[in-house]
Amino acid sequence: MLNVVETASKIVIAHRELGAKKSEIPEFQKVLEMEFSDKPFLYTFDALNTQVESLNGIEAKGKRYLAKVKGNQKHYLNR
């Protein structure tokens, strides 16, 4: 299960079920296409979802993100 949580209230505002053969990455990108609020907010996610397509999609919407980066993802440090 991939959940989108509003951290202040700890309420799950969206979720995507991941079957045995589904990858989390494309499901996460589908979640990014959803509109949650017209107010400013910050996406946060782990290193698995730190993908160029995801980051570009967030930036194209004028939104902000805080992404966890692993040692083998050094090219993301300058974004």
mmJSON file of the N, C-alpha and C atoms, coordinates in Angstrom:
{"data_MODEL":{"atom_site":{
"group_PDB":["ATOM","ATOM","ATOM","ATOM","ATOM","ATOM","ATOM","ATOM","ATOM","ATOM","ATOM","ATOM","ATOM","ATOM","ATOM","ATOM","ATOM","ATOM","ATOM","ATOM","ATOM","ATOM","ATOM","ATOM","ATOM","ATOM","ATOM","ATOM","ATOM","ATOM","ATOM","ATOM","ATOM","ATOM","ATOM","ATOM","ATOM","ATOM","ATOM","ATOM","ATOM","ATOM","ATOM","ATOM","ATOM","ATOM","ATOM","ATOM","ATOM","ATOM","ATOM","ATOM","ATOM","ATOM","ATOM","ATOM","ATOM","ATOM","ATOM","ATOM","ATOM","ATOM","ATOM","ATOM","ATOM","ATOM","ATOM","ATOM","ATOM","ATOM","ATOM","ATOM","ATOM","ATOM","ATOM","ATOM","ATOM","ATOM","ATOM","ATOM","ATOM","ATOM","ATOM","ATOM","ATOM","ATOM","ATOM","ATOM","ATOM","ATOM","ATOM","ATOM","ATOM","ATOM","ATOM","ATOM","ATOM","ATOM","ATOM","ATOM","ATOM","ATOM","ATOM","ATOM","ATOM","ATOM","ATOM","ATOM","ATOM","ATOM","ATOM","ATOM","ATOM","ATOM","ATOM","ATOM","ATOM","ATOM","ATOM","ATOM","ATOM","ATOM","ATOM","ATOM","ATOM","ATOM","ATOM","ATOM","ATOM","ATOM","ATOM","ATOM","ATOM","ATOM","ATOM","ATOM","ATOM","ATOM","ATOM","ATOM","ATOM","ATOM","ATOM","ATOM","ATOM","ATOM","ATOM","ATOM","ATOM","ATOM","ATOM","ATOM","ATOM","ATOM","ATOM","ATOM","ATOM","ATOM","ATOM","ATOM","ATOM","ATOM","ATOM","ATOM","ATOM","ATOM","ATOM","ATOM","ATOM","ATOM","ATOM","ATOM","ATOM","ATOM","ATOM","ATOM","ATOM","ATOM","ATOM","ATOM","ATOM","ATOM","ATOM","ATOM","ATOM","ATOM","ATOM","ATOM","ATOM","ATOM","ATOM","ATOM","ATOM","ATOM","ATOM","ATOM","ATOM","ATOM","ATOM","ATOM","ATOM","ATOM","ATOM","ATOM","ATOM","ATOM","ATOM","ATOM","ATOM","ATOM","ATOM","ATOM","ATOM","ATOM","ATOM","ATOM","ATOM","ATOM","ATOM","ATOM","ATOM","ATOM","ATOM","ATOM","ATOM","ATOM","ATOM","ATOM","ATOM","ATOM","ATOM","ATOM","ATOM","ATOM","ATOM","ATOM","ATOM"],
"id":[1,2,3,4,5,6,7,8,9,10,11,12,13,14,15,16,17,18,19,20,21,22,23,24,25,26,27,28,29,30,31,32,33,34,35,36,37,38,39,40,41,42,43,44,45,46,47,48,49,50,51,52,53,54,55,56,57,58,59,60,61,62,63,64,65,66,67,68,69,70,71,72,73,74,75,76,77,78,79,80,81,82,83,84,85,86,87,88,89,90,91,92,93,94,95,96,97,98,99,100,101,102,103,104,105,106,107,108,109,110,111,112,113,114,115,116,117,118,119,120,121,122,123,124,125,126,127,128,129,130,131,132,133,134,135,136,137,138,139,140,141,142,143,144,145,146,147,148,149,150,151,152,153,154,155,156,157,158,159,160,161,162,163,164,165,166,167,168,169,170,171,172,173,174,175,176,177,178,179,180,181,182,183,184,185,186,187,188,189,190,191,192,193,194,195,196,197,198,199,200,201,202,203,204,205,206,207,208,209,210,211,212,213,214,215,216,217,218,219,220,221,222,223,224,225,226,227,228,229,230,231,232,233,234,235,236,237],
"type_symbol":["N","C","C","N","C","C","N","C","C","N","C","C","N","C","C","N","C","C","N","C","C","N","C","C","N","C","C","N","C","C","N","C","C","N","C","C","N","C","C","N","C","C","N","C","C","N","C","C","N","C","C","N","C","C","N","C","C","N","C","C","N","C","C","N","C","C","N","C","C","N","C","C","N","C","C","N","C","C","N","C","C","N","C","C","N","C","C","N","C","C","N","C","C","N","C","C","N","C","C","N","C","C","N","C","C","N","C","C","N","C","C","N","C","C","N","C","C","N","C","C","N","C","C","N","C","C","N","C","C","N","C","C","N","C","C","N","C","C","N","C","C","N","C","C","N","C","C","N","C","C","N","C","C","N","C","C","N","C","C","N","C","C","N","C","C","N","C","C","N","C","C","N","C","C","N","C","C","N","C","C","N","C","C","N","C","C","N","C","C","N","C","C","N","C","C","N","C","C","N","C","C","N","C","C","N","C","C","N","C","C","N","C","C","N","C","C","N","C","C","N","C","C","N","C","C","N","C","C","N","C","C","N","C","C","N","C","C"],
"label_atom_id":["N","CA","C","N","CA","C","N","CA","C","N","CA","C","N","CA","C","N","CA","C","N","CA","C","N","CA","C","N","CA","C","N","CA","C","N","CA","C","N","CA","C","N","CA","C","N","CA","C","N","CA","C","N","CA","C","N","CA","C","N","CA","C","N","CA","C","N","CA","C","N","CA","C","N","CA","C","N","CA","C","N","CA","C","N","CA","C","N","CA","C","N","CA","C","N","CA","C","N","CA","C","N","CA","C","N","CA","C","N","CA","C","N","CA","C","N","CA","C","N","CA","C","N","CA","C","N","CA","C","N","CA","C","N","CA","C","N","CA","C","N","CA","C","N","CA","C","N","CA","C","N","CA","C","N","CA","C","N","CA","C","N","CA","C","N","CA","C","N","CA","C","N","CA","C","N","CA","C","N","CA","C","N","CA","C","N","CA","C","N","CA","C","N","CA","C","N","CA","C","N","CA","C","N","CA","C","N","CA","C","N","CA","C","N","CA","C","N","CA","C","N","CA","C","N","CA","C","N","CA","C","N","CA","C","N","CA","C","N","CA","C","N","CA","C","N","CA","C","N","CA","C","N","CA","C","N","CA","C","N","CA","C","N","CA","C","N","CA","C","N","CA","C","N","CA","C"],
"label_alt_id":[null,null,null,null,null,null,null,null,null,null,null,null,null,null,null,null,null,null,null,null,null,null,null,null,null,null,null,null,null,null,null,null,null,null,null,null,null,null,null,null,null,null,null,null,null,null,null,null,null,null,null,null,null,null,null,null,null,null,null,null,null,null,null,null,null,null,null,null,null,null,null,null,null,null,null,null,null,null,null,null,null,null,null,null,null,null,null,null,null,null,null,null,null,null,null,null,null,null,null,null,null,null,null,null,null,null,null,null,null,null,null,null,null,null,null,null,null,null,null,null,null,null,null,null,null,null,null,null,null,null,null,null,null,null,null,null,null,null,null,null,null,null,null,null,null,null,null,null,null,null,null,null,null,null,null,null,null,null,null,null,null,null,null,null,null,null,null,null,null,null,null,null,null,null,null,null,null,null,null,null,null,null,null,null,null,null,null,null,null,null,null,null,null,null,null,null,null,null,null,null,null,null,null,null,null,null,null,null,null,null,null,null,null,null,null,null,null,null,null,null,null,null,null,null,null,null,null,null,null,null,null,null,null,null,null,null,null],
"label_comp_id":["MET","MET","MET","LEU","LEU","LEU","ASN","ASN","ASN","VAL","VAL","VAL","VAL","VAL","VAL","GLU","GLU","GLU","THR","THR","THR","ALA","ALA","ALA","SER","SER","SER","LYS","LYS","LYS","ILE","ILE","ILE","VAL","VAL","VAL","ILE","ILE","ILE","ALA","ALA","ALA","HIS","HIS","HIS","ARG","ARG","ARG","GLU","GLU","GLU","LEU","LEU","LEU","GLY","GLY","GLY","ALA","ALA","ALA","LYS","LYS","LYS","LYS","LYS","LYS","SER","SER","SER","GLU","GLU","GLU","ILE","ILE","ILE","PRO","PRO","PRO","GLU","GLU","GLU","PHE","PHE","PHE","GLN","GLN","GLN","LYS","LYS","LYS","VAL","VAL","VAL","LEU","LEU","LEU","GLU","GLU","GLU","MET","MET","MET","GLU","GLU","GLU","PHE","PHE","PHE","SER","SER","SER","ASP","ASP","ASP","LYS","LYS","LYS","PRO","PRO","PRO","PHE","PHE","PHE","LEU","LEU","LEU","TYR","TYR","TYR","THR","THR","THR","PHE","PHE","PHE","ASP","ASP","ASP","ALA","ALA","ALA","LEU","LEU","LEU","ASN","ASN","ASN","THR","THR","THR","GLN","GLN","GLN","VAL","VAL","VAL","GLU","GLU","GLU","SER","SER","SER","LEU","LEU","LEU","ASN","ASN","ASN","GLY","GLY","GLY","ILE","ILE","ILE","GLU","GLU","GLU","ALA","ALA","ALA","LYS","LYS","LYS","GLY","GLY","GLY","LYS","LYS","LYS","ARG","ARG","ARG","TYR","TYR","TYR","LEU","LEU","LEU","ALA","ALA","ALA","LYS","LYS","LYS","VAL","VAL","VAL","LYS","LYS","LYS","GLY","GLY","GLY","ASN","ASN","ASN","GLN","GLN","GLN","LYS","LYS","LYS","HIS","HIS","HIS","TYR","TYR","TYR","LEU","LEU","LEU","ASN","ASN","ASN","ARG","ARG","ARG"],
"label_asym_id":["A","A","A","A","A","A","A","A","A","A","A","A","A","A","A","A","A","A","A","A","A","A","A","A","A","A","A","A","A","A","A","A","A","A","A","A","A","A","A","A","A","A","A","A","A","A","A","A","A","A","A","A","A","A","A","A","A","A","A","A","A","A","A","A","A","A","A","A","A","A","A","A","A","A","A","A","A","A","A","A","A","A","A","A","A","A","A","A","A","A","A","A","A","A","A","A","A","A","A","A","A","A","A","A","A","A","A","A","A","A","A","A","A","A","A","A","A","A","A","A","A","A","A","A","A","A","A","A","A","A","A","A","A","A","A","A","A","A","A","A","A","A","A","A","A","A","A","A","A","A","A","A","A","A","A","A","A","A","A","A","A","A","A","A","A","A","A","A","A","A","A","A","A","A","A","A","A","A","A","A","A","A","A","A","A","A","A","A","A","A","A","A","A","A","A","A","A","A","A","A","A","A","A","A","A","A","A","A","A","A","A","A","A","A","A","A","A","A","A","A","A","A","A","A","A","A","A","A","A","A","A","A","A","A","A","A","A"],
"label_entity_id":["1","1","1","1","1","1","1","1","1","1","1","1","1","1","1","1","1","1","1","1","1","1","1","1","1","1","1","1","1","1","1","1","1","1","1","1","1","1","1","1","1","1","1","1","1","1","1","1","1","1","1","1","1","1","1","1","1","1","1","1","1","1","1","1","1","1","1","1","1","1","1","1","1","1","1","1","1","1","1","1","1","1","1","1","1","1","1","1","1","1","1","1","1","1","1","1","1","1","1","1","1","1","1","1","1","1","1","1","1","1","1","1","1","1","1","1","1","1","1","1","1","1","1","1","1","1","1","1","1","1","1","1","1","1","1","1","1","1","1","1","1","1","1","1","1","1","1","1","1","1","1","1","1","1","1","1","1","1","1","1","1","1","1","1","1","1","1","1","1","1","1","1","1","1","1","1","1","1","1","1","1","1","1","1","1","1","1","1","1","1","1","1","1","1","1","1","1","1","1","1","1","1","1","1","1","1","1","1","1","1","1","1","1","1","1","1","1","1","1","1","1","1","1","1","1","1","1","1","1","1","1","1","1","1","1","1","1"],
"label_seq_id":[1,1,1,2,2,2,3,3,3,4,4,4,5,5,5,6,6,6,7,7,7,8,8,8,9,9,9,10,10,10,11,11,11,12,12,12,13,13,13,14,14,14,15,15,15,16,16,16,17,17,17,18,18,18,19,19,19,20,20,20,21,21,21,22,22,22,23,23,23,24,24,24,25,25,25,26,26,26,27,27,27,28,28,28,29,29,29,30,30,30,31,31,31,32,32,32,33,33,33,34,34,34,35,35,35,36,36,36,37,37,37,38,38,38,39,39,39,40,40,40,41,41,41,42,42,42,43,43,43,44,44,44,45,45,45,46,46,46,47,47,47,48,48,48,49,49,49,50,50,50,51,51,51,52,52,52,53,53,53,54,54,54,55,55,55,56,56,56,57,57,57,58,58,58,59,59,59,60,60,60,61,61,61,62,62,62,63,63,63,64,64,64,65,65,65,66,66,66,67,67,67,68,68,68,69,69,69,70,70,70,71,71,71,72,72,72,73,73,73,74,74,74,75,75,75,76,76,76,77,77,77,78,78,78,79,79,79],
"pdbx_PDB_ins_code":[null,null,null,null,null,null,null,null,null,null,null,null,null,null,null,null,null,null,null,null,null,null,null,null,null,null,null,null,null,null,null,null,null,null,null,null,null,null,null,null,null,null,null,null,null,null,null,null,null,null,null,null,null,null,null,null,null,null,null,null,null,null,null,null,null,null,null,null,null,null,null,null,null,null,null,null,null,null,null,null,null,null,null,null,null,null,null,null,null,null,null,null,null,null,null,null,null,null,null,null,null,null,null,null,null,null,null,null,null,null,null,null,null,null,null,null,null,null,null,null,null,null,null,null,null,null,null,null,null,null,null,null,null,null,null,null,null,null,null,null,null,null,null,null,null,null,null,null,null,null,null,null,null,null,null,null,null,null,null,null,null,null,null,null,null,null,null,null,null,null,null,null,null,null,null,null,null,null,null,null,null,null,null,null,null,null,null,null,null,null,null,null,null,null,null,null,null,null,null,null,null,null,null,null,null,null,null,null,null,null,null,null,null,null,null,null,null,null,null,null,null,null,null,null,null,null,null,null,null,null,null,null,null,null,null,null,null],
"Cartn_x":[0.847,0.0,0.897,0.609,1.303,0.323,0.68,-0.206,0.324,-0.6,-0.289,-0.883,-0.022,-0.443,-0.263,-1.28,-1.181,-0.592,0.649,1.409,0.879,0.326,-0.154,-1.298,-2.231,-3.388,-3.197,-2.16,-1.884,-3.021,-3.713,-4.81,-4.294,-4.646,-4.309,-5.292,-4.779,-5.663,-5.745,-4.87,-4.912,-4.088,-4.432,-3.622,-3.755,-2.74,-2.713,-2.346,-3.139,-2.85,-1.789,-0.799,0.265,0.067,-0.21,-0.335,1.042,1.07,2.331,3.305,2.797,3.676,3.811,3.151,3.207,4.416,5.009,6.124,5.592,6.23,5.82,6.075,7.102,7.496,6.39,5.83,4.762,3.505,3.229,2.075,2.309,3.523,3.87,3.701,4.101,3.967,2.497,1.628,0.192,-0.335,0.168,-0.234,0.178,1.348,1.822,0.929,0.176,-0.733,-1.998,-2.253,-3.44,-3.219,-4.301,-4.242,-4.799,-4.012,-4.432,-4.856,-4.236,-4.524,-4.043,-4.733,-4.249,-3.323,-3.183,-2.273,-0.87,0.15,1.518,1.695,2.372,2.707,4.002,4.522,5.821,5.667,6.078,6.13,7.382,7.271,8.44,8.311,9.448,9.432,10.821,10.9,12.182,12.986,14.165,15.094,14.549,13.742,13.177,12.409,11.68,10.87,11.585,12.865,13.644,14.05,13.148,13.309,13.183,13.929,13.923,12.509,11.746,10.392,9.516,9.65,8.864,9.253,10.544,11.006,10.609,10.744,10.351,8.858,8.045,6.6,6.216,6.886,6.612,7.014,8.192,8.675,7.793,7.295,6.443,5.138,4.68,3.46,3.739,5.008,5.364,5.341,5.405,5.387,6.813,6.958,8.278,8.357,9.575,9.765,11.014,11.019,12.18,12.397,13.468,13.707,14.921,14.796,15.929,16.805,18.108,19.043,20.061,20.286,21.292,22.636,23.688,25.038,25.217,24.451,24.586,23.706,23.116,22.268,22.863,24.163,24.851,24.415,23.976,23.557,22.301,21.552,20.371,20.719,21.9,22.24,22.228,22.421,22.486,21.153,20.092,18.782,18.161],
"Cartn_y":[-1.167,0.0,1.235,2.156,3.44,4.476,5.152,6.115,7.533,8.473,9.892,10.385,10.899,11.285,12.783,13.434,14.83,14.779,15.22,14.959,15.663,16.837,17.55,16.794,16.286,15.579,14.065,13.584,12.151,11.403,12.095,11.494,11.068,9.843,9.357,9.997,10.798,11.506,10.83,9.868,9.089,7.831,6.808,5.601,4.836,4.064,3.213,1.808,0.84,-0.533,-1.103,-1.718,-2.336,-3.842,-4.414,-5.863,-6.511,-7.803,-8.546,-8.206,-7.852,-7.592,-6.112,-5.237,-3.801,-3.159,-2.242,-1.472,-0.199,0.206,1.416,2.678,2.673,3.891,4.401,3.586,4.133,4.514,3.806,4.168,5.512,5.749,7.036,8.154,7.911,8.929,9.215,8.221,8.459,9.337,9.101,9.917,11.372,11.579,12.948,13.713,13.001,13.646,14.155,13.674,14.072,15.45,16.2,17.503,17.344,17.682,17.533,18.847,19.928,21.206,22.332,23.452,24.618,25.443,25.033,25.698,25.109,25.867,25.34,24.115,23.128,21.967,21.372,20.426,19.833,18.33,17.786,16.341,15.819,14.721,14.038,12.558,11.933,10.521,9.947,8.629,7.966,7.867,7.32,7.266,6.459,5.446,4.628,5.492,6.475,7.323,8.582,8.686,9.803,9.457,9.757,9.456,10.758,10.874,12.094,12.46,11.485,11.772,12.317,11.757,12.231,13.656,13.914,15.244,16.288,15.958,16.891,17.182,16.154,16.346,17.272,17.114,17.988,19.416,19.586,20.929,21.589,20.816,21.37,21.926,21.366,21.855,23.036,23.42,24.519,24.135,22.846,22.358,22.117,21.842,21.614,20.201,19.713,18.369,18.315,17.329,16.997,15.506,15.173,13.785,13.224,12.001,11.308,10.798,11.02,10.638,9.665,8.571,7.59,7.942,7.318,7.582,7.362,6.44,6.184,7.115,8.128,9.092,10.497,10.601,11.885,12.965,12.592,13.594,14.349,13.817,14.516,15.593,15.564,16.503,17.943,18.194,19.559,20.06,19.31,19.724,20.799],
"Cartn_z":[0.0,0.0,0.0,-0.887,-0.942,-0.403,0.683,1.326,1.21,1.082,1.143,2.458,3.322,4.658,4.847,5.364,5.772,7.178,7.301,8.522,9.768,9.635,10.821,11.492,10.685,11.245,11.267,10.564,10.434,9.738,8.849,8.096,6.722,6.32,4.985,4.022,3.075,2.144,0.781,0.529,-0.708,-0.501,-1.246,-1.202,-2.51,-2.809,-3.999,-3.529,-3.908,-3.532,-4.474,-3.904,-4.687,-4.654,-5.816,-5.886,-5.822,-5.834,-5.724,-6.846,-8.01,-9.158,-9.488,-8.736,-9.027,-8.382,-9.115,-8.588,-7.926,-6.862,-6.153,-6.982,-7.811,-8.543,-9.467,-10.383,-11.238,-10.451,-9.373,-8.552,-7.864,-7.407,-6.806,-7.835,-9.077,-10.12,-10.424,-10.302,-10.462,-9.329,-8.125,-6.979,-7.204,-7.79,-8.034,-9.004,-9.833,-10.776,-10.085,-8.866,-8.119,-7.495,-7.358,-6.689,-5.283,-4.287,-2.9,-2.272,-2.706,-2.079,-2.979,-2.938,-3.666,-2.774,-1.52,-0.589,-0.75,-0.404,-0.489,0.417,-0.092,0.716,0.194,0.912,0.621,0.481,-0.667,-0.843,-0.141,0.575,1.126,0.771,0.501,0.123,0.287,0.251,0.467,-0.828,-0.723,-1.855,-3.032,-2.767,-3.849,-4.85,-4.365,-5.241,-5.711,-5.446,-5.967,-7.398,-8.316,-9.735,-10.517,-11.606,-12.424,-12.851,-13.329,-13.806,-12.674,-11.5,-10.354,-9.975,-9.857,-9.471,-10.506,-11.781,-12.839,-12.792,-12.499,-12.407,-11.259,-10.137,-8.992,-9.32,-9.888,-10.233,-11.28,-12.245,-13.302,-12.735,-11.621,-10.972,-10.049,-9.934,-9.047,-7.578,-7.302,-5.919,-5.446,-4.157,-3.563,-3.015,-2.868,-2.329,-1.466,-0.603,0.207,-0.015,-0.724,-1.11,-0.385,0.056,0.655,-0.484,-0.38,-1.435,-0.867,-1.586,-1.172,-1.798,-1.327,-1.815,-3.304,-3.898,-5.329,-6.178,-5.579,-6.294,-6.213,-6.311,-6.107,-7.092,-8.288,-9.274,-8.825,-7.846,-7.335,-6.313,-5.763,-4.701,-5.171,-6.438,-6.955,-7.507,-7.353,-7.893,-7.056],
"occupancy":[1.0,1.0,1.0,1.0,1.0,1.0,1.0,1.0,1.0,1.0,1.0,1.0,1.0,1.0,1.0,1.0,1.0,1.0,1.0,1.0,1.0,1.0,1.0,1.0,1.0,1.0,1.0,1.0,1.0,1.0,1.0,1.0,1.0,1.0,1.0,1.0,1.0,1.0,1.0,1.0,1.0,1.0,1.0,1.0,1.0,1.0,1.0,1.0,1.0,1.0,1.0,1.0,1.0,1.0,1.0,1.0,1.0,1.0,1.0,1.0,1.0,1.0,1.0,1.0,1.0,1.0,1.0,1.0,1.0,1.0,1.0,1.0,1.0,1.0,1.0,1.0,1.0,1.0,1.0,1.0,1.0,1.0,1.0,1.0,1.0,1.0,1.0,1.0,1.0,1.0,1.0,1.0,1.0,1.0,1.0,1.0,1.0,1.0,1.0,1.0,1.0,1.0,1.0,1.0,1.0,1.0,1.0,1.0,1.0,1.0,1.0,1.0,1.0,1.0,1.0,1.0,1.0,1.0,1.0,1.0,1.0,1.0,1.0,1.0,1.0,1.0,1.0,1.0,1.0,1.0,1.0,1.0,1.0,1.0,1.0,1.0,1.0,1.0,1.0,1.0,1.0,1.0,1.0,1.0,1.0,1.0,1.0,1.0,1.0,1.0,1.0,1.0,1.0,1.0,1.0,1.0,1.0,1.0,1.0,1.0,1.0,1.0,1.0,1.0,1.0,1.0,1.0,1.0,1.0,1.0,1.0,1.0,1.0,1.0,1.0,1.0,1.0,1.0,1.0,1.0,1.0,1.0,1.0,1.0,1.0,1.0,1.0,1.0,1.0,1.0,1.0,1.0,1.0,1.0,1.0,1.0,1.0,1.0,1.0,1.0,1.0,1.0,1.0,1.0,1.0,1.0,1.0,1.0,1.0,1.0,1.0,1.0,1.0,1.0,1.0,1.0,1.0,1.0,1.0,1.0,1.0,1.0,1.0,1.0,1.0,1.0,1.0,1.0,1.0,1.0,1.0,1.0,1.0,1.0,1.0,1.0,1.0],
"B_iso_or_equiv":[0.0,0.0,0.0,0.0,0.0,0.0,0.0,0.0,0.0,0.0,0.0,0.0,0.0,0.0,0.0,0.0,0.0,0.0,0.0,0.0,0.0,0.0,0.0,0.0,0.0,0.0,0.0,0.0,0.0,0.0,0.0,0.0,0.0,0.0,0.0,0.0,0.0,0.0,0.0,0.0,0.0,0.0,0.0,0.0,0.0,0.0,0.0,0.0,0.0,0.0,0.0,0.0,0.0,0.0,0.0,0.0,0.0,0.0,0.0,0.0,0.0,0.0,0.0,0.0,0.0,0.0,0.0,0.0,0.0,0.0,0.0,0.0,0.0,0.0,0.0,0.0,0.0,0.0,0.0,0.0,0.0,0.0,0.0,0.0,0.0,0.0,0.0,0.0,0.0,0.0,0.0,0.0,0.0,0.0,0.0,0.0,0.0,0.0,0.0,0.0,0.0,0.0,0.0,0.0,0.0,0.0,0.0,0.0,0.0,0.0,0.0,0.0,0.0,0.0,0.0,0.0,0.0,0.0,0.0,0.0,0.0,0.0,0.0,0.0,0.0,0.0,0.0,0.0,0.0,0.0,0.0,0.0,0.0,0.0,0.0,0.0,0.0,0.0,0.0,0.0,0.0,0.0,0.0,0.0,0.0,0.0,0.0,0.0,0.0,0.0,0.0,0.0,0.0,0.0,0.0,0.0,0.0,0.0,0.0,0.0,0.0,0.0,0.0,0.0,0.0,0.0,0.0,0.0,0.0,0.0,0.0,0.0,0.0,0.0,0.0,0.0,0.0,0.0,0.0,0.0,0.0,0.0,0.0,0.0,0.0,0.0,0.0,0.0,0.0,0.0,0.0,0.0,0.0,0.0,0.0,0.0,0.0,0.0,0.0,0.0,0.0,0.0,0.0,0.0,0.0,0.0,0.0,0.0,0.0,0.0,0.0,0.0,0.0,0.0,0.0,0.0,0.0,0.0,0.0,0.0,0.0,0.0,0.0,0.0,0.0,0.0,0.0,0.0,0.0,0.0,0.0,0.0,0.0,0.0,0.0,0.0,0.0],
"pdbx_formal_charge":[null,null,null,null,null,null,null,null,null,null,null,null,null,null,null,null,null,null,null,null,null,null,null,null,null,null,null,null,null,null,null,null,null,null,null,null,null,null,null,null,null,null,null,null,null,null,null,null,null,null,null,null,null,null,null,null,null,null,null,null,null,null,null,null,null,null,null,null,null,null,null,null,null,null,null,null,null,null,null,null,null,null,null,null,null,null,null,null,null,null,null,null,null,null,null,null,null,null,null,null,null,null,null,null,null,null,null,null,null,null,null,null,null,null,null,null,null,null,null,null,null,null,null,null,null,null,null,null,null,null,null,null,null,null,null,null,null,null,null,null,null,null,null,null,null,null,null,null,null,null,null,null,null,null,null,null,null,null,null,null,null,null,null,null,null,null,null,null,null,null,null,null,null,null,null,null,null,null,null,null,null,null,null,null,null,null,null,null,null,null,null,null,null,null,null,null,null,null,null,null,null,null,null,null,null,null,null,null,null,null,null,null,null,null,null,null,null,null,null,null,null,null,null,null,null,null,null,null,null,null,null,null,null,null,null,null,null],
"auth_seq_id":[1,1,1,2,2,2,3,3,3,4,4,4,5,5,5,6,6,6,7,7,7,8,8,8,9,9,9,10,10,10,11,11,11,12,12,12,13,13,13,14,14,14,15,15,15,16,16,16,17,17,17,18,18,18,19,19,19,20,20,20,21,21,21,22,22,22,23,23,23,24,24,24,25,25,25,26,26,26,27,27,27,28,28,28,29,29,29,30,30,30,31,31,31,32,32,32,33,33,33,34,34,34,35,35,35,36,36,36,37,37,37,38,38,38,39,39,39,40,40,40,41,41,41,42,42,42,43,43,43,44,44,44,45,45,45,46,46,46,47,47,47,48,48,48,49,49,49,50,50,50,51,51,51,52,52,52,53,53,53,54,54,54,55,55,55,56,56,56,57,57,57,58,58,58,59,59,59,60,60,60,61,61,61,62,62,62,63,63,63,64,64,64,65,65,65,66,66,66,67,67,67,68,68,68,69,69,69,70,70,70,71,71,71,72,72,72,73,73,73,74,74,74,75,75,75,76,76,76,77,77,77,78,78,78,79,79,79],
"auth_comp_id":["MET","MET","MET","LEU","LEU","LEU","ASN","ASN","ASN","VAL","VAL","VAL","VAL","VAL","VAL","GLU","GLU","GLU","THR","THR","THR","ALA","ALA","ALA","SER","SER","SER","LYS","LYS","LYS","ILE","ILE","ILE","VAL","VAL","VAL","ILE","ILE","ILE","ALA","ALA","ALA","HIS","HIS","HIS","ARG","ARG","ARG","GLU","GLU","GLU","LEU","LEU","LEU","GLY","GLY","GLY","ALA","ALA","ALA","LYS","LYS","LYS","LYS","LYS","LYS","SER","SER","SER","GLU","GLU","GLU","ILE","ILE","ILE","PRO","PRO","PRO","GLU","GLU","GLU","PHE","PHE","PHE","GLN","GLN","GLN","LYS","LYS","LYS","VAL","VAL","VAL","LEU","LEU","LEU","GLU","GLU","GLU","MET","MET","MET","GLU","GLU","GLU","PHE","PHE","PHE","SER","SER","SER","ASP","ASP","ASP","LYS","LYS","LYS","PRO","PRO","PRO","PHE","PHE","PHE","LEU","LEU","LEU","TYR","TYR","TYR","THR","THR","THR","PHE","PHE","PHE","ASP","ASP","ASP","ALA","ALA","ALA","LEU","LEU","LEU","ASN","ASN","ASN","THR","THR","THR","GLN","GLN","GLN","VAL","VAL","VAL","GLU","GLU","GLU","SER","SER","SER","LEU","LEU","LEU","ASN","ASN","ASN","GLY","GLY","GLY","ILE","ILE","ILE","GLU","GLU","GLU","ALA","ALA","ALA","LYS","LYS","LYS","GLY","GLY","GLY","LYS","LYS","LYS","ARG","ARG","ARG","TYR","TYR","TYR","LEU","LEU","LEU","ALA","ALA","ALA","LYS","LYS","LYS","VAL","VAL","VAL","LYS","LYS","LYS","GLY","GLY","GLY","ASN","ASN","ASN","GLN","GLN","GLN","LYS","LYS","LYS","HIS","HIS","HIS","TYR","TYR","TYR","LEU","LEU","LEU","ASN","ASN","ASN","ARG","ARG","ARG"],
"auth_asym_id":["A","A","A","A","A","A","A","A","A","A","A","A","A","A","A","A","A","A","A","A","A","A","A","A","A","A","A","A","A","A","A","A","A","A","A","A","A","A","A","A","A","A","A","A","A","A","A","A","A","A","A","A","A","A","A","A","A","A","A","A","A","A","A","A","A","A","A","A","A","A","A","A","A","A","A","A","A","A","A","A","A","A","A","A","A","A","A","A","A","A","A","A","A","A","A","A","A","A","A","A","A","A","A","A","A","A","A","A","A","A","A","A","A","A","A","A","A","A","A","A","A","A","A","A","A","A","A","A","A","A","A","A","A","A","A","A","A","A","A","A","A","A","A","A","A","A","A","A","A","A","A","A","A","A","A","A","A","A","A","A","A","A","A","A","A","A","A","A","A","A","A","A","A","A","A","A","A","A","A","A","A","A","A","A","A","A","A","A","A","A","A","A","A","A","A","A","A","A","A","A","A","A","A","A","A","A","A","A","A","A","A","A","A","A","A","A","A","A","A","A","A","A","A","A","A","A","A","A","A","A","A","A","A","A","A","A","A"],
"auth_atom_id":["N","CA","C","N","CA","C","N","CA","C","N","CA","C","N","CA","C","N","CA","C","N","CA","C","N","CA","C","N","CA","C","N","CA","C","N","CA","C","N","CA","C","N","CA","C","N","CA","C","N","CA","C","N","CA","C","N","CA","C","N","CA","C","N","CA","C","N","CA","C","N","CA","C","N","CA","C","N","CA","C","N","CA","C","N","CA","C","N","CA","C","N","CA","C","N","CA","C","N","CA","C","N","CA","C","N","CA","C","N","CA","C","N","CA","C","N","CA","C","N","CA","C","N","CA","C","N","CA","C","N","CA","C","N","CA","C","N","CA","C","N","CA","C","N","CA","C","N","CA","C","N","CA","C","N","CA","C","N","CA","C","N","CA","C","N","CA","C","N","CA","C","N","CA","C","N","CA","C","N","CA","C","N","CA","C","N","CA","C","N","CA","C","N","CA","C","N","CA","C","N","CA","C","N","CA","C","N","CA","C","N","CA","C","N","CA","C","N","CA","C","N","CA","C","N","CA","C","N","CA","C","N","CA","C","N","CA","C","N","CA","C","N","CA","C","N","CA","C","N","CA","C","N","CA","C","N","CA","C","N","CA","C","N","CA","C","N","CA","C","N","CA","C","N","CA","C"],
"pdbx_PDB_model_num":[1,1,1,1,1,1,1,1,1,1,1,1,1,1,1,1,1,1,1,1,1,1,1,1,1,1,1,1,1,1,1,1,1,1,1,1,1,1,1,1,1,1,1,1,1,1,1,1,1,1,1,1,1,1,1,1,1,1,1,1,1,1,1,1,1,1,1,1,1,1,1,1,1,1,1,1,1,1,1,1,1,1,1,1,1,1,1,1,1,1,1,1,1,1,1,1,1,1,1,1,1,1,1,1,1,1,1,1,1,1,1,1,1,1,1,1,1,1,1,1,1,1,1,1,1,1,1,1,1,1,1,1,1,1,1,1,1,1,1,1,1,1,1,1,1,1,1,1,1,1,1,1,1,1,1,1,1,1,1,1,1,1,1,1,1,1,1,1,1,1,1,1,1,1,1,1,1,1,1,1,1,1,1,1,1,1,1,1,1,1,1,1,1,1,1,1,1,1,1,1,1,1,1,1,1,1,1,1,1,1,1,1,1,1,1,1,1,1,1,1,1,1,1,1,1,1,1,1,1,1,1,1,1,1,1,1,1]
}}}
